[in-house]
Amino acid sequence: RLDTLFPEYVKFLQQQLKLTDNFIKSNPNRQKINNQIKKWNGFNEHLTQWESQLNQYEERNIKLLERVKISEQIWKLTYEKIQDQNIPKEVARRVKETYDEISGLNKQIVSKNNDYLILESRINKQKVDIAVAIEQLEKLKESEIYGLFYLRHEPLWKSDYSDLSKEPGQAERGTEFDQNITESIKYAKYNFSRIFRYLFYVALFVFLIRWLRGIFEKYPYDDPDNNLIKARDTIVKHSLRVIIFTSLLGLTYFLENRPTLLNDILHLLILIASIPLVRPFMRDSFKNILYFVILIFIMDTVKTYIWFSSLQYRLYLMLEAVLVILLLYWYGFRNMRALKFKEHFFGALLLGLAPLFQFIALISIVSNLLGYTNLTDLTLKISTKTGVYAVISYALFLVLGGISIGIIHNHFESREMGDSPQKKVIERKSLNVNRFIVVVFWLLIILSIIDMLTPLNQYLLDIHTEPYVFVSITITVGDILTFLLILTVSFMVTSMVSFFIDSGQFKSRYVKLPKVIPSAISLVIRYFIIATGIILALSSLGVDLSKFNLMAGALGLG
């Protein structure tokens, strides 16, 4: 099947290369260049999947070939042996036919594997062409004309307003909307097998949410802390919304290297799904801003698929920036002291940052007027996408809070310890951890939006891989961090084991065991996890664990 699909795919890639050449000549903005790079990464991922499939075929044929060779040798020896014996000719003929069939099968398998290797080399050649195309786009993006303070256009008041009615030429169009649709359809077709893993994830999450909702219904939950009540209500009153939101969010993991159109549609659906989840927990005076957030996202996204003339594009950016400033003033600056930071952490944080985002949007307008459109693109992207992904992050915070509070509530209530002070402490700590996770998630998205995440990753990778030699051991900063991370995770897992097992619930709900047995089981499991963690941590430092074999043997005998 691949040998028939591949020639057509090669023609498709050649067409895309020509389109990319035209795209480079059309003076695109950085966002369109990023979309092109993402598209070519998707093509590369698709070829990598084919390459992996060919490797599986080759490995299967190699294993089959080993068995066939053994059978061929057996039948060859059998045929040679019967030449010296007086056996019926019919039997000898059958032995010879079987030997010839196995020999032919051997040749067929070898020939097929050779074909696979040739096809794999042709795939590698296409991957090299893709790498060249990506390198050209990266060089274009890093060129001088895409510097923040490069004057790409003349000031707006000196522009030729006759360009407003000008249609972009075919060479300027680069990526057409219908082409994005075609790419998305092909992507969905070639990645259909991932749907089964995704459905398994959805089923697990549906089970988890239904179980947590049952916990809150079985053990009523009440607390003066408004944040904890929000966590409860997220699961009890909005369980369907939680399932829809997390199902769509999970697609971002299962659908890697998505085409631009599919990626934007998915993010729009996640944003739409997060609004019914977030809206009930917002003050009435802020609820309507969520609909403007959708509008801003659509306005910012649609310019990816529409090729404006230079003047049309700048006026469009001006309109978007003015709308952002008006929204920030109406819903943000006028209500800066309306929210308490303790009760509305994320909303209060965004309100506190509203003047900063207004200033950034103002920079976008000024830079647009002066002709620094690279700076305009960046600042407008920050001021628009920040709010969009803040809504999604807040929805994620509510979901994580509901899950963590539900698990903690079940643990203590099932042990008749609902009034324990320890429960309150753990619940508040879990919310703080969730806040930290969500803020980091939000910041990473912002870094990705402004094209700083990849350089930051590369910088950290360079630091982590810098080798240092101590005696006979060569380690890196990354090895040390991995060592500490493994130990931290190991101790966290042991704490969770102790949290769930060291109680009467294990005894009363599952099996009848003496009171001390669950604690003993917990102790053994924790020792095993810590020992495994230490071994893995030492391995990450490059320590030769074979030197500990003698000690381990002695301890085993003991």
C-alpha positions as CSV (number, residue, x, y, z in Angstrom):
1,R,0.0,0.0,0.0
2,L,2.8,2.4,0.8
3,D,4.6,1.8,-2.5
4,T,1.4,3.0,-4.3
5,L,0.8,6.0,-2.0
6,F,4.3,7.2,-1.9
7,P,4.7,8.4,-5.5
8,E,1.5,10.5,-5.2
9,Y,2.8,11.9,-1.9
10,V,6.1,12.9,-3.6
11,K,4.2,14.8,-6.3
12,F,2.2,16.5,-3.5
13,L,5.4,17.5,-1.7
14,Q,6.9,18.9,-4.9
15,Q,3.8,21.1,-5.3
16,Q,4.1,22.2,-1.7
17,L,7.8,23.1,-2.4
18,K,6.8,25.3,-5.3
19,L,4.1,27.0,-3.1
20,T,6.6,27.6,-0.4
21,D,9.0,29.3,-2.9
22,N,6.1,31.6,-3.9
23,F,5.3,32.1,-0.2
24,I,8.8,33.2,0.6
25,K,8.7,35.8,-2.2
26,S,5.3,37.2,-0.9
27,N,6.8,39.0,2.2
28,P,4.7,37.2,4.8
29,N,4.5,38.0,8.5
30,R,6.1,35.8,11.2
31,Q,2.8,34.1,12.1
32,K,2.4,32.8,8.5
33,I,6.0,31.6,8.5
34,N,5.4,29.7,11.7
35,N,2.3,28.2,10.2
36,Q,4.4,27.1,7.2
37,I,7.0,25.5,9.4
38,K,4.3,23.7,11.3
39,K,2.9,22.4,8.1
40,W,6.2,21.0,7.0
41,N,6.8,19.5,10.4
42,G,3.5,17.7,9.9
43,F,4.6,16.4,6.5
44,N,7.8,15.2,8.2
45,E,5.8,13.5,11.0
46,H,3.7,11.7,8.4
47,L,6.8,10.4,6.6
48,T,8.2,9.3,9.9
49,Q,5.1,7.3,10.6
50,W,5.5,5.6,7.2
51,E,9.2,4.9,8.0
52,S,8.2,3.4,11.3
53,Q,5.7,1.2,9.6
54,L,8.3,0.0,7.1
55,N,10.7,-0.8,10.0
56,Q,8.0,-3.0,11.5
57,Y,7.5,-4.8,8.2
58,E,11.2,-5.3,7.9
59,E,11.6,-6.6,11.4
60,R,8.6,-9.0,10.9
61,N,10.2,-10.3,7.6
62,I,13.6,-10.8,9.3
63,K,12.0,-12.9,12.0
64,L,10.1,-14.8,9.3
65,L,13.2,-15.2,7.2
66,E,15.0,-16.9,10.1
67,R,12.4,-19.5,10.4
68,V,12.2,-20.0,6.6
69,K,16.0,-20.4,6.4
70,I,15.8,-23.1,9.1
71,S,13.0,-24.9,7.2
72,E,15.0,-24.5,3.9
73,Q,18.0,-26.2,5.4
74,I,15.9,-29.0,6.8
75,W,14.3,-29.7,3.5
76,K,17.6,-29.3,1.7
77,L,19.2,-31.9,3.9
78,T,16.2,-34.2,3.5
79,Y,16.3,-33.9,-0.2
80,E,20.0,-34.7,-0.4
81,K,19.6,-37.6,1.9
82,I,16.8,-39.3,-0.1
83,Q,19.0,-39.2,-3.2
84,D,21.0,-42.2,-1.8
85,Q,18.0,-44.1,-0.6
86,N,15.5,-46.2,-2.4
87,I,12.3,-44.3,-1.9
88,P,9.3,-43.9,-4.2
89,K,9.7,-41.2,-6.9
90,E,6.5,-39.5,-5.9
91,V,7.8,-38.9,-2.4
92,A,11.1,-37.6,-3.8
93,R,9.2,-35.3,-6.1
94,R,7.1,-33.9,-3.3
95,V,10.2,-33.3,-1.1
96,K,11.8,-31.5,-4.0
97,E,8.7,-29.3,-4.6
98,T,8.5,-28.4,-1.0
99,Y,12.2,-27.5,-0.9
100,D,11.7,-25.4,-4.1
101,E,8.7,-23.6,-2.6
102,I,10.5,-22.8,0.6
103,S,13.6,-21.6,-1.4
104,G,11.2,-19.4,-3.5
105,L,9.6,-18.0,-0.3
106,N,13.1,-17.2,1.0
107,K,13.9,-15.2,-2.1
108,Q,10.5,-13.5,-2.0
109,I,11.0,-12.3,1.6
110,V,14.6,-11.0,0.7
111,S,13.2,-9.3,-2.4
112,K,10.4,-7.7,-0.4
113,N,12.8,-6.4,2.3
114,N,15.0,-5.0,-0.4
115,D,12.0,-3.1,-1.7
116,Y,11.2,-1.8,1.7
117,L,14.8,-0.6,2.1
118,I,14.7,1.2,-1.2
119,L,11.3,2.8,-0.3
120,E,12.8,3.8,3.1
121,S,15.7,5.5,1.4
122,R,13.4,7.4,-0.9
123,I,11.4,8.5,2.2
124,N,14.6,9.7,3.8
125,K,15.4,11.7,0.7
126,Q,12.0,13.4,1.0
127,K,12.7,14.1,4.6
128,V,15.9,15.8,3.6
129,D,14.0,18.0,1.2
130,I,11.5,18.8,4.0
131,A,14.4,19.7,6.3
132,V,15.8,22.1,3.6
133,A,12.4,23.8,3.3
134,I,12.1,24.2,7.0
135,E,15.7,25.6,7.2
136,Q,14.8,28.2,4.5
137,L,11.7,29.3,6.4
138,E,13.7,29.5,9.7
139,K,16.4,31.6,8.0
140,L,13.6,33.8,6.6
141,K,12.1,34.3,10.0
142,E,15.4,35.1,11.6
143,S,16.4,37.6,8.8
144,E,16.9,41.3,9.4
145,I,13.5,42.3,8.0
146,Y,11.7,40.4,10.8
147,G,13.5,42.2,13.6
148,L,11.2,44.0,16.0
149,F,12.5,47.4,15.2
150,Y,12.9,47.0,11.4
151,L,10.9,49.6,9.5
152,R,8.9,47.3,7.1
153,H,6.5,49.9,5.9
154,E,6.3,53.6,5.6
155,P,4.3,55.6,8.2
156,L,0.6,55.0,7.9
157,W,-0.1,58.7,7.0
158,K,2.2,58.4,4.0
159,S,0.7,55.2,2.7
160,D,-1.0,55.0,-0.7
161,Y,-4.7,54.5,0.2
162,S,-5.4,53.2,-3.3
163,D,-4.0,49.9,-2.0
164,L,-7.2,49.4,0.0
165,S,-8.9,48.0,-3.1
166,K,-5.9,46.1,-4.3
167,E,-6.2,42.3,-4.6
168,P,-3.2,40.3,-3.6
169,G,-1.6,38.3,-6.5
170,Q,-1.5,34.6,-6.6
171,A,2.2,34.5,-5.5
172,E,1.2,36.4,-2.4
173,R,-1.5,34.0,-1.3
174,G,0.9,31.2,-0.3
175,T,-1.4,29.0,1.7
176,E,-5.1,29.0,0.5
177,F,-7.9,28.2,2.9
178,D,-9.1,25.3,0.8
179,Q,-5.5,23.9,0.9
180,N,-5.7,24.0,4.7
181,I,-9.0,22.1,4.5
182,T,-7.3,19.4,2.3
183,E,-4.4,19.1,4.6
184,S,-6.7,18.7,7.6
185,I,-8.7,16.0,5.9
186,K,-5.5,14.1,5.0
187,Y,-4.2,14.5,8.5
188,A,-7.5,13.1,10.0
189,K,-7.3,10.2,7.5
190,Y,-3.7,9.2,8.2
191,N,-4.1,9.5,12.0
192,F,-7.4,7.8,12.4
193,S,-5.8,5.0,14.4
194,R,-5.1,7.4,17.2
195,I,-8.9,7.7,17.8
196,F,-9.0,4.5,19.7
197,R,-6.4,5.6,22.3
198,Y,-8.2,8.9,22.6
199,L,-11.6,7.2,23.2
200,F,-9.9,5.1,25.9
201,Y,-8.7,8.3,27.6
202,V,-12.2,9.9,27.3
203,A,-13.8,6.7,28.9
204,L,-11.3,6.8,31.8
205,F,-12.0,10.5,32.4
206,V,-15.8,10.0,32.2
207,F,-15.4,7.2,34.8
208,L,-13.3,9.5,37.1
209,I,-15.7,12.4,36.9
210,R,-18.8,10.2,37.6
211,W,-16.9,8.6,40.5
212,L,-16.0,12.0,42.0
213,R,-19.6,13.2,41.6
214,G,-20.8,10.1,43.4
215,I,-18.3,10.9,46.2
216,F,-19.7,14.4,46.7
217,E,-23.2,13.1,46.6
218,K,-22.4,10.3,49.1
219,Y,-20.4,12.5,51.5
220,P,-21.9,16.1,51.5
221,Y,-19.2,18.7,51.3
222,D,-19.4,22.2,52.9
223,D,-16.7,24.7,53.7
224,P,-16.5,28.5,54.3
225,D,-13.6,28.8,51.7
226,N,-15.2,29.9,48.5
227,N,-12.4,28.3,46.4
228,L,-13.1,24.9,47.8
229,I,-16.9,25.3,47.1
230,K,-16.0,26.2,43.5
231,A,-14.0,23.0,43.2
232,R,-16.9,21.0,44.5
233,D,-19.5,22.7,42.3
234,T,-17.3,22.2,39.2
235,I,-17.7,18.4,39.6
236,V,-21.2,18.2,41.1
237,K,-23.0,20.9,39.0
238,H,-21.0,21.0,35.8
239,S,-19.7,17.4,35.3
240,L,-20.8,17.3,31.6
241,R,-19.1,20.6,30.9
242,V,-15.9,19.2,32.6
243,I,-16.0,16.1,30.4
244,I,-16.5,18.1,27.2
245,F,-13.7,20.5,28.1
246,T,-11.2,17.9,29.1
247,S,-12.0,15.7,26.1
248,L,-11.3,18.5,23.7
249,L,-8.1,19.5,25.7
250,G,-7.0,15.8,25.5
251,L,-7.1,16.0,21.7
252,T,-4.2,18.5,21.7
253,Y,-2.0,15.6,23.1
254,F,-3.3,12.9,20.8
255,L,-3.2,15.0,17.6
256,E,0.4,16.1,17.4
257,N,1.7,18.2,14.5
258,R,-1.8,19.3,13.5
259,P,-2.4,21.3,10.4
260,T,-2.9,25.0,11.1
261,L,-6.6,25.0,10.4
262,L,-7.3,21.9,12.5
263,N,-5.2,23.4,15.3
264,D,-7.1,26.7,15.3
265,I,-10.5,25.0,15.1
266,L,-9.5,22.8,18.1
267,H,-8.4,25.8,20.1
268,L,-11.6,27.6,19.3
269,L,-13.6,24.6,20.4
270,I,-11.6,24.4,23.7
271,L,-12.2,28.1,24.3
272,I,-15.9,27.7,23.6
273,A,-16.1,24.7,25.9
274,S,-14.3,26.5,28.7
275,I,-16.7,29.4,28.8
276,P,-19.7,27.5,30.2
277,L,-17.3,26.1,32.8
278,V,-15.9,29.5,33.8
279,R,-18.9,31.7,33.5
280,P,-20.9,30.5,36.6
281,F,-17.9,31.4,38.8
282,M,-17.5,35.0,37.5
283,R,-19.0,38.2,38.8
284,D,-22.0,39.3,36.7
285,S,-20.1,42.5,35.6
286,F,-17.4,40.4,33.9
287,K,-19.4,37.6,32.3
288,N,-20.1,39.3,29.0
289,I,-16.4,39.7,28.3
290,L,-16.1,36.0,27.5
291,Y,-18.0,36.5,24.3
292,F,-15.6,39.3,23.3
293,V,-12.8,36.9,24.0
294,I,-14.2,34.5,21.4
295,L,-14.5,37.5,18.9
296,I,-10.9,38.5,19.6
297,F,-9.6,35.0,19.0
298,I,-11.5,34.7,15.7
299,M,-10.3,38.1,14.6
300,D,-6.7,37.2,15.4
301,T,-6.9,33.8,13.8
302,V,-8.7,34.7,10.6
303,K,-5.9,36.9,9.4
304,T,-3.8,33.7,9.0
305,Y,-6.0,32.6,6.1
306,I,-6.7,36.0,4.5
307,W,-4.0,37.7,2.5
308,F,-4.4,41.4,2.7
309,S,-2.6,44.1,0.9
310,S,-0.1,45.8,3.1
311,L,-2.4,48.7,4.0
312,Q,-5.4,46.4,4.5
313,Y,-3.4,44.3,6.9
314,R,-2.2,47.3,9.0
315,L,-5.7,48.8,9.2
316,Y,-7.0,45.4,10.3
317,L,-4.4,45.3,13.1
318,M,-5.3,48.8,14.1
319,L,-9.0,47.8,14.5
320,E,-8.1,44.8,16.5
321,A,-5.8,46.8,18.8
322,V,-8.4,49.5,19.4
323,L,-11.0,46.9,20.3
324,V,-8.6,45.3,22.8
325,I,-7.9,48.6,24.5
326,L,-11.6,49.4,24.8
327,L,-12.4,46.0,26.3
328,L,-9.5,46.2,28.7
329,Y,-10.6,49.7,29.8
330,W,-14.3,48.8,30.1
331,Y,-13.9,45.4,31.9
332,G,-10.5,45.8,33.4
333,F,-9.3,49.2,34.3
334,R,-12.7,50.3,35.7
335,N,-12.9,47.3,37.9
336,M,-9.4,46.8,39.2
337,R,-10.4,46.7,42.8
338,A,-13.6,44.7,42.4
339,L,-12.0,41.3,43.0
340,K,-10.3,40.0,46.1
341,F,-7.0,38.3,45.2
342,K,-7.5,35.5,47.7
343,E,-11.0,34.5,46.4
344,H,-10.5,35.2,42.7
345,F,-6.8,34.5,42.2
346,F,-6.7,34.2,38.4
347,G,-9.2,37.0,37.7
348,A,-7.6,39.3,40.2
349,L,-4.2,38.6,38.6
350,L,-5.5,39.4,35.1
351,L,-7.1,42.6,36.4
352,G,-3.9,43.7,38.0
353,L,-2.1,43.1,34.6
354,A,-4.8,45.0,32.6
355,P,-2.9,48.3,32.6
356,L,0.2,46.5,31.3
357,F,-1.8,44.8,28.5
358,Q,-3.4,48.2,27.6
359,F,0.1,49.7,27.4
360,I,1.2,46.8,25.1
361,A,-1.8,47.3,22.9
362,L,-1.0,51.0,22.7
363,I,2.5,50.1,21.6
364,S,0.9,48.0,18.9
365,I,-1.1,51.0,17.6
366,V,1.9,53.4,17.7
367,S,4.3,51.0,16.0
368,N,1.6,50.3,13.4
369,L,1.3,54.0,12.7
370,L,5.1,54.4,12.3
371,G,5.5,51.3,10.1
372,Y,7.1,48.9,12.6
373,T,4.7,46.1,11.8
374,N,6.9,43.3,13.2
375,L,6.6,45.0,16.7
376,T,2.9,45.5,16.0
377,D,2.3,41.8,15.3
378,L,4.2,40.7,18.5
379,T,2.6,43.2,20.9
380,L,-0.9,42.6,19.5
381,K,-0.4,38.9,19.8
382,I,0.5,39.3,23.5
383,S,-2.4,41.5,24.3
384,T,-5.0,39.3,22.6
385,K,-3.8,35.7,23.1
386,T,-3.0,36.3,26.8
387,G,-6.7,36.8,27.6
388,V,-7.8,33.9,25.4
389,Y,-5.6,31.3,27.1
390,A,-6.2,32.8,30.5
391,V,-9.8,31.7,30.1
392,I,-8.7,28.2,29.1
393,S,-6.2,28.1,32.0
394,Y,-8.8,29.1,34.5
395,A,-11.1,26.4,33.3
396,L,-8.2,23.9,33.7
397,F,-7.7,25.2,37.3
398,L,-11.3,24.6,38.1
399,V,-11.1,21.0,36.8
400,L,-7.9,20.2,38.6
401,G,-9.3,21.7,41.8
402,G,-12.5,19.6,41.6
403,I,-10.5,16.4,41.0
404,S,-8.0,17.0,43.8
405,I,-10.6,18.1,46.3
406,G,-12.8,15.2,45.4
407,I,-10.0,12.6,46.0
408,I,-9.0,14.2,49.3
409,H,-12.6,14.5,50.4
410,N,-13.2,10.8,49.7
411,H,-10.0,9.8,51.5
412,F,-11.0,11.5,54.8
413,E,-14.8,11.0,54.7
414,S,-14.4,7.2,54.1
415,R,-12.3,7.1,57.2
416,E,-14.8,9.2,59.2
417,M,-12.2,11.9,59.5
418,G,-14.1,14.7,57.7
419,D,-13.5,17.2,60.4
420,S,-9.8,16.6,60.6
421,P,-7.6,19.8,60.5
422,Q,-5.2,17.9,58.3
423,K,-7.9,17.7,55.6
424,K,-8.2,21.5,55.4
425,V,-4.5,21.9,55.2
426,I,-4.1,19.3,52.4
427,E,-7.0,20.8,50.5
428,R,-5.5,24.3,50.6
429,K,-2.1,23.0,49.6
430,S,-3.6,21.1,46.7
431,L,-5.3,24.3,45.4
432,N,-2.0,26.2,45.7
433,V,-0.2,23.5,43.7
434,N,-3.0,23.6,41.1
435,R,-2.5,27.4,40.9
436,F,1.2,27.0,40.3
437,I,0.6,24.4,37.6
438,V,-1.9,26.5,35.8
439,V,0.2,29.7,35.9
440,V,3.2,27.8,34.5
441,F,0.9,26.3,31.8
442,W,-0.3,29.8,31.0
443,L,3.2,31.2,30.9
444,L,4.5,28.4,28.7
445,I,1.7,29.1,26.2
446,I,2.6,32.8,26.2
447,L,6.2,32.0,25.5
448,S,5.2,29.7,22.7
449,I,3.0,32.5,21.2
450,I,5.8,35.0,21.1
451,D,8.3,32.4,19.7
452,M,10.4,32.4,22.8
453,L,9.7,28.8,24.0
454,T,11.9,27.0,21.5
455,P,15.0,29.3,22.0
456,L,14.5,29.0,25.8
457,N,14.3,25.2,25.5
458,Q,17.5,25.2,23.4
459,Y,19.3,27.5,25.8
460,L,18.3,25.3,28.8
461,L,19.3,22.2,26.8
462,D,22.7,23.6,26.1
463,I,23.2,24.3,29.8
464,H,21.9,20.9,30.9
465,T,24.2,19.0,28.4
466,E,27.4,20.8,29.4
467,P,29.6,18.0,30.8
468,Y,31.5,18.2,34.0
469,V,34.1,15.6,35.1
470,F,34.4,14.5,38.8
471,V,37.0,11.8,39.3
472,S,35.9,9.1,36.8
473,I,32.3,10.3,36.4
474,T,31.2,12.7,33.7
475,I,27.9,14.4,34.6
476,T,25.8,17.3,33.4
477,V,23.5,19.8,35.0
478,G,20.7,17.8,33.4
479,D,21.9,14.6,35.1
480,I,21.8,16.3,38.5
481,L,18.4,17.7,37.9
482,T,17.1,14.3,36.8
483,F,18.7,12.8,39.9
484,L,16.8,15.2,42.1
485,L,13.6,14.9,40.2
486,I,13.6,11.1,40.4
487,L,14.2,11.2,44.2
488,T,11.5,13.9,44.6
489,V,9.0,11.9,42.6
490,S,9.8,8.8,44.5
491,F,9.2,10.4,47.9
492,M,6.0,12.0,46.6
493,V,4.7,8.6,45.4
494,T,5.6,7.0,48.8
495,S,3.6,9.8,50.5
496,M,0.6,9.0,48.2
497,V,0.9,5.3,49.0
498,S,0.9,6.1,52.7
499,F,-2.0,8.5,52.2
500,F,-4.2,5.9,50.5
501,I,-3.2,2.6,52.3
502,D,-2.4,3.5,55.9
503,S,-5.9,3.5,57.1
504,G,-8.9,1.3,58.0
505,Q,-10.5,1.8,54.5
506,F,-8.3,-0.9,53.0
507,K,-9.4,-3.3,55.6
508,S,-13.1,-2.5,55.7
509,R,-13.9,-2.1,52.1
510,Y,-11.8,-4.7,50.3
511,V,-10.5,-7.6,52.3
512,K,-10.6,-8.6,55.9
513,L,-7.1,-8.2,57.3
514,P,-5.7,-7.6,60.7
515,K,-5.3,-3.9,61.6
516,V,-1.5,-3.9,61.2
517,I,-1.4,-5.6,57.8
518,P,-2.2,-2.6,55.6
519,S,0.5,-0.6,57.3
520,A,3.0,-3.4,56.7
521,I,2.0,-3.6,53.1
522,S,2.4,0.2,52.8
523,L,5.8,0.0,54.4
524,V,7.0,-2.7,52.0
525,I,5.7,-0.8,48.9
526,R,7.3,2.4,50.1
527,Y,10.7,0.8,50.7
528,F,10.5,-0.8,47.2
529,I,9.6,2.6,45.6
530,I,12.4,4.4,47.4
531,A,14.9,1.7,46.5
532,T,13.9,1.8,42.9
533,G,14.0,5.6,42.9
534,I,17.5,5.6,44.3
535,I,18.7,3.0,41.7
536,L,17.2,5.0,38.8
537,A,18.6,8.3,40.3
538,L,22.1,6.9,40.5
539,S,21.8,5.5,37.0
540,S,20.9,9.0,35.7
541,L,24.2,10.2,37.1
542,G,26.1,7.5,35.2
543,V,27.0,5.5,38.2
544,D,28.0,1.9,37.3
545,L,25.5,-0.1,39.3
546,S,27.2,-3.4,38.5
547,K,29.7,-2.6,41.3
548,F,26.8,-3.0,43.8
549,N,26.0,-6.6,42.6
550,L,28.1,-8.2,45.3
551,M,26.6,-6.1,48.0
552,A,23.1,-6.8,46.7
553,G,23.8,-10.5,46.7
554,A,25.0,-10.4,50.2
555,L,21.9,-8.5,51.3
556,G,19.8,-11.1,49.5
557,L,21.4,-14.0,51.3
558,G,20.9,-12.1,54.6
